[in-house]
Amino acid sequence: MRAINLSNVQWRKSSYSNSDGGACLEVADDLAVVPVRDSKDSARGPLVFGVSAWREFVGGLRGVGQ
């Protein structure tokens, strides 16, 4: 597997993260993959998903709790 250089990506906090600093999920957009990390522990590194897998995951969450 090839390493992905994420040192220059722009991370954005999820709109579902709370404002008091807890439960903060960050994603980086406009890449061939979707890296996701915990903003409280960014040194741990991100999980990296394929774009279609991420879309399916997010789409599945939209139906949860309805």
Phi, psi and omega in degrees: 000138181277139177286146179250125179276111180248017185292337183246014181282155176265116179271145173229145180282140177300143177293345179268355176289144182277161188277352183269009176097353178261162176051050183260116178251133179240145176230159175244132184261170171062039175238171177285350177226172179240100175278140182227134180219164175271117184294338179281345182218056185293339178292338180293333179098160184271162163271142183240125182244152169290152183301314182293323177295320179294317178300317179295319178298310181296319177299322177294325179292329182298332180271351182286131176081011180261000000 
